[in-house]
Structure formats: structure tokens, C-alpha cells
Amino acid sequence: MAADPKAPSGWAGVETGWAVASTLLAGILVVGGFGYLADRVAGWDHVLLPIGIVLGGGLGIYAVWLQYGRDSDSDDDRA
């Protein structure tokens, strides 16, 4: 008898974890990279880089919340 293809495996949800981690990392790298480039253009010594890293982390968390954290049923309860 073959295994049930619909049965959850030990790897269920791993793709969600990778998507969350990559979204957070992308936010930090992209906005931090803009901060680094702005520092280079302005001639400053690491002023905007840490600001970009923190903002990128915050934007990454917000993007993850928009994708996975909102509950669509909670909007119906308020109306």
C-alpha cells in the first residue's frame, strides 16, 4: 500500500520559513545597501548604513506581516 500523498510530512511549513527569512534578509540588504551607497555619495563615514539596516529590518518585518500575519477573518468582525 502506498503512502498517503496528502499526509503532512516533517518538512511541512519549511518553505514558509525560508520565505520569511529571505524577505527579512532582503529588506536588510536592499535598504542597508541604499544607506551604504548614500554614505559613499555624501562622503560620510557609516552614518546612513546603520539607519538603512534598521529601517530595512523594520520594512522586512512589515512585509512579512502583510504576507503572513494578517487574519482576513478579523476584518469581518469589526464591521
LUMTI-231816 format. One record per residue: residue in one letter; x, z, y of N, C-alpha, C in turn; residue number from 1; chain. Coordinates in nm, 4 decimals. Layout:
! LUMTI-231816
- A:X:Z:Y:X:Z:Y:X:Z:Y:NUM:A
...
//
This chain:
! LUMTI-231816
- M:0.0841:0.0000:-0.1175:0.0000:0.0000:0.0000:0.0892:0.0000:0.1246:1:A
- A:0.0601:-0.0848:0.2195:0.1403:-0.0983:0.3410:0.1043:0.0125:0.4401:2:A
- A:0.1998:0.0422:0.5276:0.1772:0.1439:0.6299:0.0781:0.0924:0.7337:3:A
- D:0.0036:0.1854:0.7921:-0.0948:0.1500:0.8937:-0.0219:0.1097:1.0222:4:A
- P:-0.0392:-0.0152:1.0701:0.0336:-0.0581:1.1906:-0.0146:0.0114:1.3172:5:A
- K:-0.1331:0.0726:1.3162:-0.1850:0.1388:1.4352:-0.1448:0.2855:1.4430:6:A
- A:-0.0827:0.3373:1.3383:-0.0416:0.4775:1.3380:0.0742:0.4977:1.4355:7:A
- P:0.0702:0.6056:1.5152:0.1789:0.6288:1.6107:0.3082:0.6652:1.5392:8:A
- S:0.4165:0.6172:1.5911:0.5468:0.6465:1.5331:0.6168:0.7517:1.6186:9:A
- G:0.7359:0.7865:1.5780:0.8142:0.8814:1.6555:0.8655:0.8241:1.7856:10:A
- W:0.8542:0.6940:1.8025:0.9033:0.6272:1.9232:0.7925:0.5972:2.0228:11:A
- A:0.6739:0.6502:2.0005:0.5618:0.6240:2.0916:0.5923:0.6831:2.2291:12:A
- G:0.5754:0.6057:2.3314:0.5976:0.6507:2.4678:0.7387:0.6335:2.5193:13:A
- V:0.8290:0.5840:2.4370:0.9675:0.5680:2.4808:0.9763:0.4629:2.5914:14:A
- E:0.8970:0.3582:2.5798:0.9023:0.2538:2.6836:0.8561:0.3075:2.8182:15:A
- T:0.7633:0.4015:2.8179:0.7200:0.4632:2.9436:0.8333:0.5456:3.0030:16:A
- G:0.9035:0.6170:2.9203:1.0169:0.6952:2.9682:1.1260:0.6087:3.0288:17:A
- W:1.1560:0.4971:2.9636:1.2559:0.4055:3.0189:1.2082:0.3433:3.1491:18:A
- A:1.0786:0.3132:3.1579:1.0249:0.2551:3.2810:1.0334:0.3550:3.3961:19:A
- V:1.0028:0.4810:3.3687:1.0107:0.5842:3.4723:1.1555:0.6029:3.5170:20:A
- A:1.2462:0.6153:3.4212:1.3876:0.6368:3.4544:1.4452:0.5193:3.5324:21:A
- S:1.4104:0.3981:3.4921:1.4653:0.2821:3.5625:1.4053:0.2666:3.7013:22:A
- T:1.2804:0.3050:3.7197:1.2201:0.2994:3.8528:1.2868:0.3986:3.9463:23:A
- L:1.3122:0.5201:3.8982:1.3805:0.6198:3.9807:1.5226:0.5747:4.0149:24:A
- L:1.5939:0.5240:3.9165:1.7305:0.4785:3.9400:1.7340:0.3592:4.0347:25:A
- A:1.6398:0.2683:4.0198:1.6352:0.1516:4.1084:1.6082:0.1929:4.2524:26:A
- G:1.5191:0.2878:4.2723:1.4926:0.3352:4.4084:1.6161:0.3946:4.4723:27:A
- I:1.6883:0.4770:4.3957:1.8097:0.5401:4.4481:1.9159:0.4348:4.4785:28:A
- L:1.9351:0.3409:4.3872:2.0394:0.2402:4.4065:2.0074:0.1434:4.5196:29:A
- V:1.8828:0.0993:4.5289:1.8476:-0.0001:4.6303:1.8517:0.0607:4.7701:30:A
- V:1.7815:0.1721:4.7906:1.7778:0.2304:4.9249:1.9128:0.2928:4.9598:31:A
- G:1.9793:0.3527:4.8606:2.1147:0.4022:4.8853:2.2112:0.2896:4.9192:32:A
- G:2.1929:0.1750:4.8548:2.2750:0.0587:4.8871:2.2523:0.0093:5.0289:33:A
- F:2.1267:0.0116:5.0727:2.0994:-0.0245:5.2124:2.1658:0.0754:5.3079:34:A
- G:2.1635:0.2025:5.2715:2.2304:0.3034:5.3539:2.3804:0.2804:5.3597:35:A
- Y:2.4385:0.2439:5.2455:2.5819:0.2145:5.2415:2.6155:0.0938:5.3289:36:A
- L:2.5351:-0.0112:5.3159:2.5604:-0.1306:5.3975:2.5424:-0.1022:5.5457:37:A
- A:2.4427:-0.0221:5.5809:2.4224:0.0129:5.7217:2.5397:0.0955:5.7739:38:A
- D:2.5944:0.1833:5.6906:2.7143:0.2583:5.7300:2.8318:0.1649:5.7556:39:A
- R:2.8481:0.0666:5.6683:2.9596:-0.0276:5.6842:2.9436:-0.1102:5.8112:40:A
- V:2.8221:-0.1563:5.8388:2.7981:-0.2381:5.9577:2.8185:-0.1558:6.0850:41:A
- A:2.7687:-0.0321:6.0838:2.7782:0.0519:6.2034:2.9167:0.1142:6.2197:42:A
- G:2.9961:0.1125:6.1130:3.1293:0.1707:6.1222:3.1296:0.3213:6.1046:43:A
- W:3.0230:0.3772:6.0522:3.0139:0.5215:6.0312:3.0726:0.5587:5.8960:44:A
- D:3.1027:0.6854:5.8808:3.1637:0.7332:5.7567:3.0615:0.8150:5.6775:45:A
- H:2.9885:0.7495:5.5916:2.8931:0.8125:5.4989:2.7886:0.8988:5.5698:46:A
- V:2.7209:0.8400:5.6665:2.6108:0.9092:5.7336:2.4779:0.8659:5.6735:47:A
- L:2.4571:0.7363:5.6602:2.3297:0.6853:5.6116:2.3226:0.6752:5.4594:48:A
- L:2.4358:0.6774:5.3916:2.4359:0.6706:5.2458:2.3607:0.7877:5.1829:49:A
- P:2.3913:0.9133:5.2161:2.3143:1.0219:5.1547:2.1672:1.0224:5.1948:50:A
- I:2.1395:0.9802:5.3164:1.9988:0.9704:5.3595:1.9277:0.8650:5.2761:51:A
- G:1.9936:0.7522:5.2528:1.9348:0.6470:5.1700:1.9142:0.6899:5.0263:52:A
- I:2.0077:0.7681:4.9725:1.9931:0.8159:4.8351:1.8734:0.9088:4.8228:53:A
- V:1.8580:1.0004:4.9168:1.7449:1.0940:4.9131:1.6131:1.0194:4.9342:54:A
- L:1.6089:0.9287:5.0315:1.4873:0.8509:5.0536:1.4542:0.7617:4.9344:55:A
- G:1.5559:0.7039:4.8725:1.5349:0.6208:4.7544:1.4794:0.7011:4.6383:56:A
- G:1.5283:0.8225:4.6203:1.4736:0.9092:4.5167:1.3285:0.9438:4.5438:57:A
- G:1.2973:0.9730:4.6695:1.1583:1.0024:4.7053:1.0672:0.8828:4.6858:58:A
- L:1.1132:0.7668:4.7253:1.0333:0.6458:4.7056:1.0182:0.6114:4.5580:59:A
- G:1.1221:0.6382:4.4797:1.1126:0.6166:4.3355:1.0102:0.7090:4.2717:60:A
- I:1.0091:0.8357:4.3127:0.9096:0.9302:4.2623:0.7698:0.8859:4.3028:61:A
- Y:0.7545:0.8412:4.4257:0.6237:0.7937:4.4721:0.5783:0.6710:4.3930:62:A
- A:0.6707:0.5795:4.3644:0.6357:0.4604:4.2865:0.5941:0.4976:4.1442:63:A
- V:0.6623:0.5951:4.0851:0.6249:0.6413:3.9512:0.4878:0.7066:3.9552:64:A
- W:0.4626:0.7852:4.0584:0.3307:0.8494:4.0712:0.2205:0.7447:4.0876:65:A
- L:0.2462:0.6410:4.1660:0.1461:0.5356:4.1815:0.1178:0.4648:4.0493:66:A
- Q:0.2215:0.4438:3.9698:0.2056:0.3692:3.8454:0.1471:0.4543:3.7336:67:A
- Y:0.1940:0.5779:3.7180:0.1583:0.6571:3.6007:0.0853:0.7866:3.6314:68:A
- G:0.0899:0.8346:3.7545:0.0407:0.9687:3.7821:-0.1014:0.9781:3.8310:69:A
- R:-0.1534:0.8728:3.8881:-0.2887:0.8796:3.9417:-0.3900:0.8732:3.8290:70:A
- D:-0.4954:0.9525:3.8448:-0.6032:0.9525:3.7472:-0.7206:0.8761:3.8080:71:A
- S:-0.7614:0.7690:3.7447:-0.8679:0.6861:3.8006:-1.0028:0.7557:3.7957:72:A
- D:-1.0218:0.8533:3.7060:-1.1486:0.9235:3.6984:-1.1658:1.0243:3.8106:73:A
- S:-1.0575:1.0723:3.8705:-1.0679:1.1744:3.9750:-1.1295:1.1169:4.1027:74:A
- D:-1.1177:0.9885:4.1274:-1.1775:0.9281:4.2462:-1.3296:0.9267:4.2362:75:A
- D:-1.3840:0.9160:4.1169:-1.5284:0.9127:4.0981:-1.5912:1.0503:4.1232:76:A
- D:-1.5166:1.1572:4.1013:-1.5697:1.2931:4.1185:-1.5894:1.3285:4.2652:77:A
- R:-1.5124:1.2695:4.3538:-1.5207:1.3041:4.4974:-1.6421:1.2390:4.5634:78:A
- A:-1.6847:1.1271:4.5151:-1.7937:1.0541:4.5819:-1.9298:1.1107:4.5473:79:A
//
